[in-house]
Every structure is written in C-alpha cells, then in structure tokens.
Amino acid sequence: MTGSASKEESTGLDPVAAVILETLTALPADKSISLMDAARAVAEERRKPGDGAELWRRYMRAVRQQAIHLARQGRIEIIRKGAPVDPNDVKGVVRIRLKA
C-alpha cells in the first residue's frame, strides 16, 4: 500500500483496518478471507528485514478486533458457517467479506 499513512490519516482508520479493507476490496465480489489471511496481509505490510515467517501471528488479535469494529460500522460482514453473524457475538473460526 503506497502512501498508506496519508490514506489512514485522511480516512481516520486504524492501519490494521485499512489493510483489511484494502485486502477485501481487491477480492472478487462475495469472496471472503480468514482472519489469518488478513493478519498475513498486515504482517506483509509491516514486515522489516529480519522478521520471521510467523510475524502474522502478532497481528491476529488486532485483526480480530478491527474486523469486529468494521462489522459494527457496517463496512464488512463476519461470516461463520456461510452466514453473517452478529459482530457483538463473534465466536470460533470466522471469515470476513465486504458488506454486499
């Protein structure tokens, strides 16, 4: 993401939320990603020389929190077993997609 700092500042988004939205926007309509995929995208965005292959694990909690925040705003949907779930009651393994 080129110039991500200015994009984040202008939209007021958390940097993790900005990467989530950018990743989802690049997908075909109605496709979803796992939170792990989103964490990997964030890790690649922030990777520094010498960071290990498991860097994405550091971002899992932040990705989950920002996904819930974006879902509460109505910008994305959190999916469990193929159906949208209430962002206030997210449990287990979920996926995320742009809101239709």
Secondary structure, DSSP 8 states (H G I E B T S, - for coil): -TTHHHHHHHHT--HHHHHHHHHHHTS-TT--EEHHHHHHHHHHHH--TT--TTGGGGGHHHHHHHHHHHHHTTSEEEEETTEE--GGG--SS-EEEE--
